Amino acid sequence: MDNIQSDLILKFKLLSNQHTAFSFIKEKKLLLPSGHIDLQRCFLELGLSNKYYLKRIDRHFNRLNVRREDFDYVLNGNKQNLLLPKRYAVDIISHTAKNLMIYGRAVNDLRYYGGINTSSLLSYKPWKAMFERCYDPAWHARKPHYQVVEVCPEWHLFSNFNEWFFNNFPEHLKNKACHYTLNREVFKGNCFYSADTCFFIPKSLSNFISGIRKEQTDFPIGVSRRKNSKERVQVKLKIKGQCYSLGTYDYVNEASSVYQKARWLFIAEVAYNYYKSDMVTEDFVYACRERLELESINCPISDEAIMRKIRDWENLVLSFGYLQ
């Protein structure tokens, strides 16, 4: 992120605090000798248009339970600018800065500086959802594993994410964008959303990649104690609601490696099938195959053996999660 972009985000973070908002007002010499503040000039110093100011000022007055008639005006050319007491002006500036940010971290600069109705852009919903997953306490309460996930600094400005989105999302799939989601979990242990660590893929496959979260048991996901056995463990892989047995093993770690290899073998096959239909990128297919190679290390079972254990393997791959 360049210095201008970084300064913009830092400025809004500072202004969201009333104390630093007042310091900003004094630094820009917007505090008049009378103790009043020219609110319109404050908005202009923030880089916000006069249209934005006029559209929202009455909302602030309603929130503060005051009226325009309660305040004085100062001439600015042939216009009259409102003069507000310090406490009202600082409150409005601070409140505006908070509203300009997403979860106190990101700025939708295209909306506030470009005058674009960003809610209608295909890129806006996944951008906002990404910050919700990473920084919303309510989301973390439901899914605690997201507490360690972050968004790269470049994407804290919507314009940067928007540019990446439209350079990477296939043009012929834009009418099906609602069936796609941003996935970072192809890369093992990745806790970072960025241009180098994410892919747009069909939601059905993304959900399968994300998988189920481990419950409080003594075994990894997909592994359980075999019935009527004190030592051996069994492996089961669930695909489209159906459980497939992958055998029994003496050791938990080898059973877990079988589960992960089988899962990523299926994911890689589905990814390649999607690629042939122009539904995902070639880079995504390569990433899936690299993950499969990683999960295959020290695994005691071959690809062919896994395919034999899962009935109708080819049909499962071909029919998995096609878009409507």
C-alpha positions in Angstrom: 0.0 0.0 0.0 1.4 3.4 -0.9 1.8 6.3 1.6 -1.3 8.2 0.3 -3.5 5.1 0.8 -2.0 4.4 4.2 -2.4 8.0 5.3 -6.1 8.0 4.3 -7.0 5.0 6.4 -4.9 6.3 9.4 -6.7 9.7 9.1 -10.1 8.1 9.4 -9.0 5.9 12.3 -7.8 9.0 14.2 -10.9 11.0 13.3 -13.2 8.4 14.7 -12.0 9.4 18.1 -13.5 12.7 19.3 -10.3 13.9 21.0 -8.2 13.4 17.9 -11.0 14.7 15.7 -10.8 18.0 17.6 -7.0 18.0 17.3 -7.5 17.7 13.5 -9.9 20.6 13.5 -7.4 22.8 15.4 -4.5 21.7 13.2 -6.4 22.7 10.0 -7.3 26.0 11.7 -11.0 25.3 11.4 -11.8 26.5 14.9 -12.9 30.1 14.8 -12.2 32.7 17.6 -15.8 32.4 18.7 -15.3 28.7 19.5 -17.5 27.7 16.5 -16.5 25.5 13.6 -17.4 25.8 9.9 -18.7 22.2 9.4 -18.8 22.4 5.6 -15.1 23.3 5.5 -14.4 20.3 7.8 -16.0 18.0 5.3 -14.0 19.5 2.5 -10.8 18.9 4.5 -11.8 15.3 4.7 -12.0 15.2 1.0 -15.7 14.7 1.0 -17.9 16.4 -1.6 -20.4 19.2 -0.9 -23.0 16.8 -2.2 -22.1 14.2 0.4 -22.2 16.9 3.1 -25.6 18.2 2.1 -27.0 14.7 1.8 -26.1 13.7 5.3 -26.1 16.8 7.5 -29.8 16.6 8.3 -29.4 13.0 9.4 -26.8 14.2 11.9 -29.1 16.9 13.2 -31.9 14.4 13.7 -29.5 12.1 15.6 -28.4 15.0 17.8 -32.0 16.3 18.1 -31.1 19.8 16.9 -32.3 22.0 14.0 -30.5 24.1 11.4 -32.3 27.1 12.7 -30.5 26.7 16.0 -27.1 27.7 14.5 -25.5 30.7 12.8 -24.1 30.9 9.3 -21.0 32.4 7.8 -20.7 33.6 4.2 -18.5 31.5 1.9 -18.7 33.3 -1.5 -22.3 33.4 -2.4 -23.2 30.5 -0.1 -23.8 30.3 3.6 -21.9 27.7 5.7 -23.2 26.5 9.0 -21.3 27.4 12.2 -21.6 24.8 14.9 -20.5 24.8 18.5 -17.4 22.7 19.1 -19.2 19.8 20.8 -21.7 19.3 17.9 -19.1 19.7 15.1 -16.6 17.3 16.8 -19.4 14.8 17.3 -20.5 14.9 13.7 -16.9 14.7 12.3 -16.1 11.7 14.6 -19.4 10.0 13.7 -18.8 10.6 10.0 -15.3 9.0 10.2 -16.7 5.9 11.9 -19.4 5.5 9.3 -16.8 5.9 6.5 -15.0 2.8 7.8 -15.9 -0.9 7.7 -15.4 -2.5 11.1 -13.1 0.3 12.1 -10.4 -0.7 9.6 -11.3 -0.3 6.0 -12.5 2.6 3.9 -14.9 2.5 1.0 -13.1 5.2 -1.0 -15.0 4.6 -4.2 -18.3 5.5 -2.6 -17.1 8.6 -0.6 -14.6 10.0 -3.1 -15.7 8.5 -6.4 -19.4 9.0 -5.9 -20.1 5.5 -7.0 -23.0 3.4 -5.7 -20.7 0.6 -4.6 -23.5 -1.6 -3.1 -24.5 -2.4 -6.7 -21.0 -3.6 -7.6 -20.3 -7.3 -7.7 -17.1 -6.7 -5.8 -18.7 -5.0 -2.8 -20.5 -7.8 -1.1 -17.4 -10.2 -0.9 -15.2 -7.3 0.2 -17.5 -6.4 3.1 -18.1 -10.1 4.0 -14.3 -10.6 4.2 -14.0 -7.9 6.8 -17.0 -9.2 8.7 -15.3 -12.6 9.0 -12.0 -11.2 10.1 -13.0 -8.3 12.4 -16.7 -8.7 13.6 -16.9 -9.8 17.2 -20.3 -11.3 16.6 -18.9 -13.5 13.8 -16.0 -14.5 16.0 -18.4 -15.6 18.8 -19.9 -18.0 16.3 -16.7 -19.0 14.6 -13.7 -18.4 16.9 -11.1 -19.8 14.4 -11.5 -16.5 12.4 -10.0 -14.5 15.2 -6.5 -15.1 13.8 -7.5 -14.3 10.2 -6.5 -10.9 8.7 -7.0 -8.9 5.5 -3.9 -7.6 3.7 -3.4 -3.8 4.1 -3.9 -3.1 0.3 -7.4 -4.4 0.5 -8.3 -2.1 3.4 -9.1 0.3 0.6 -12.1 -0.9 -1.5 -10.7 0.6 -4.7 -7.7 -1.8 -4.5 -9.9 -4.9 -3.9 -12.3 -3.8 -6.6 -9.5 -3.5 -9.2 -8.2 -7.0 -8.3 -11.8 -8.4 -8.4 -12.5 -7.2 -11.9 -9.1 -8.3 -13.1 -9.5 -11.8 -11.8 -13.2 -12.7 -11.8 -14.1 -14.3 -15.2 -16.3 -12.0 -17.3 -18.5 -14.9 -18.5 -19.4 -15.8 -14.9 -20.4 -12.4 -13.6 -24.1 -13.3 -13.9 -23.4 -16.2 -11.5 -21.2 -14.2 -9.1 -23.7 -15.0 -6.2 -22.7 -18.7 -6.5 -19.0 -17.8 -5.9 -17.0 -16.9 -2.8 -13.5 -15.9 -1.8 -11.5 -18.9 -0.5 -8.1 -18.7 1.3 -7.9 -22.3 2.6 -6.4 -24.0 -0.4 -3.0 -23.0 1.2 -2.4 -25.0 4.3 -2.4 -22.8 7.5 -3.1 -19.6 5.5 -4.7 -17.0 7.7 -4.4 -14.1 5.3 -6.7 -12.6 2.6 -4.6 -11.2 -0.2 -4.2 -11.2 -4.0 -1.6 -14.0 -3.7 -3.5 -16.2 -1.2 -7.1 -16.2 -2.5 -9.2 -17.6 -5.3 -12.8 -17.0 -6.3 -14.4 -20.4 -6.5 -18.0 -21.9 -6.4 -19.4 -21.8 -2.9 -20.2 -25.6 -3.0 -16.5 -26.4 -3.4 -15.4 -23.7 -1.0 -17.7 -25.2 1.7 -16.2 -28.6 1.1 -12.7 -27.2 1.4 -13.5 -25.4 4.6 -15.0 -28.6 5.9 -16.3 -29.2 9.4 -14.6 -27.8 12.4 -13.1 -30.2 14.9 -15.3 -31.0 17.9 -13.9 -31.6 21.3 -12.8 -35.2 20.8 -9.5 -37.1 21.0 -9.4 -37.7 17.2 -8.7 -35.5 14.2 -11.5 -34.7 11.7 -12.6 -37.8 9.8 -11.1 -40.2 12.3 -12.9 -42.2 15.0 -12.5 -45.2 17.2 -13.6 -48.4 15.4 -16.6 -50.0 17.1 -15.7 -52.9 19.3 -12.0 -52.1 19.1 -9.8 -50.5 21.7 -6.8 -49.9 19.4 -7.7 -49.5 15.7 -9.3 -46.4 14.3 -11.5 -45.9 11.2 -11.6 -43.2 8.5 -14.7 -41.8 6.8 -15.1 -39.1 4.2 -18.4 -37.4 3.8 -19.3 -36.2 0.3 -22.7 -34.8 -0.6 -24.2 -36.2 2.6 -22.9 -39.7 2.1 -20.2 -41.2 4.3 -17.5 -43.4 2.6 -15.3 -45.7 4.5 -11.6 -45.4 3.8 -10.5 -48.3 6.0 -9.2 -49.0 9.5 -5.7 -48.2 10.8 -3.4 -48.9 13.7 -2.3 -45.3 14.2 -4.3 -42.0 14.4 -1.7 -40.0 12.5 -1.7 -42.4 9.5 -5.6 -42.5 9.6 -5.7 -38.7 9.6 -3.2 -38.5 6.6 -5.5 -40.9 4.7 -8.5 -38.7 5.4 -6.7 -35.5 4.3 -5.3 -37.1 1.2 -8.7 -38.5 0.1 -10.3 -35.1 0.7 -7.7 -33.2 -1.4 -7.7 -35.8 -4.1 -11.4 -35.3 -4.5 -11.0 -31.5 -4.4 -8.3 -31.5 -7.0 -10.4 -33.7 -9.3 -13.4 -31.4 -8.9 -11.2 -28.3 -9.5 -9.8 -29.8 -12.7 -13.4 -30.6 -13.9 -14.5 -27.0 -13.1 -11.4 -25.7 -15.0 -12.4 -27.6 -18.1 -15.8 -25.9 -17.9 -14.1 -22.4 -17.4 -15.5 -22.2 -13.9 -12.1 -21.7 -12.0 -8.6 -20.6 -13.0 -5.7 -22.7 -13.9 -3.8 -21.3 -10.9 -6.5 -22.6 -8.6 -6.1 -26.1 -10.1 -2.3 -26.0 -9.6 -2.8 -24.8 -6.0 -5.1 -27.8 -5.3 -2.6 -30.2 -6.8 0.2 -28.8 -4.7 -1.9 -29.2 -1.6 -2.7 -32.8 -2.6 1.1 -33.5 -2.9 1.6 -32.0 0.5 -1.1 -34.1 2.1 0.2 -37.3 0.3 3.5 -37.2 2.1 3.8 -40.4 4.3 0.3 -41.4 3.4 0.0 -45.2 3.3 -2.7 -45.4 0.6 -2.5 -44.7 -3.1 -4.8 -42.5 -5.2 -6.2 -45.5 -7.0 -7.0 -47.3 -3.7 -8.9 -44.2 -2.5 -10.9 -44.1 -5.7 -11.8 -47.8 -5.4 -13.1 -47.3 -1.9 -15.4 -44.5 -2.8 -18.3 -45.8 -4.9 -19.2 -43.8 -8.1 -16.0 -41.7 -7.7 -16.2 -40.4 -11.3 -19.9 -39.5 -11.1 -19.4 -37.7 -7.7 -16.6 -35.6 -9.3 -18.7 -34.8 -12.4 -21.8 -33.9 -10.5 -20.3 -32.0 -7.6 -21.9 -28.6 -7.1 -22.6 -27.4 -10.6 -24.0 -23.9 -10.9 -27.6 -23.4 -11.8 
